[in-house]
Amino acid sequence: MDKNDIGTNAGVIWHLLADNGALNIREIGEHTHWREACIFLALGWLARENKINFLEKDDAMYIELNDSHFSEIYY
């Protein structure tokens, strides 16, 4: 996996969150069928770009889009 793959995966997760709202790691995995390592790399990319927020709910970590970036189109 190279940086381009990670960026592409970040875009997929961005669209997944835009379509479904906040999801936890397990739910992202169910939608994408990716290993956790791939999900974490993509989430790191999105976090570094300040595109997502992390919140804890019901003893699970959920990821949601940062509202200030919701209107952007992520490629």
N, C-alpha and C positions, 0 to 999 in steps of 0.2 A: 504494500500500500504506500502510495506517495502523497505529497501534499495536495495534488489535484484531486485525488480520490477523497481525501478528507474534506476538502472544500465542497465537492459534489455531494457527499453524504450530509454535510451541514445544510446545504440547500434543501435536500429531501426532508430533513428533520424540520427545518424552518417551515416548509409548506405543510407538513404534517401537523405542526402546532397551530398554524394559521387556520387550518381546516377543522381541527378537533379541540382546540383550547389546551389547557394544561394537561400534561400526561406525565406519568412516572416512567422510570427506566424500563420496567417490565412491559408497560403498554407500548412504548416506542419499539421495543424488541419484537413484540407481537405484530406490529404493523410492518416492520422492516425485515424481520428475520435475520438481523445482524447480530454478531457476537457483541458482548458488552464492551469490549475494547474499542470496536469501531464506533459504537454509540458515544462512548466517553471522549474519544478523539474529536468527533464532530461537535459534541456539546462544548468542548474546550474551545474550539474554533469560534462557535457562536458566542460563548461567554467573553472571549477576548475582544470580539467586535461589539460587545455590549448589546447583543440582540435578544438575550434571554435573561430571565430571572429564575432563581431557585427558591422554592418554598417548601416547608415541611407541613404535611397534612396527614393525619391518621398514621403516624409512624413511618411515612414514606416520603421520599423527596420527589417533588413534582417540578416540572420545568414548564414555563410559560413564556410567551413572547413578551419582550419589553414593549410596552404601549407606545413609546416614542418612535419605535422603528416599525410598527405594524403596517404603516402605509407604504413602506418600501417594498419593492419587488426584489426578492432574493433569487439570484441565478445560480 
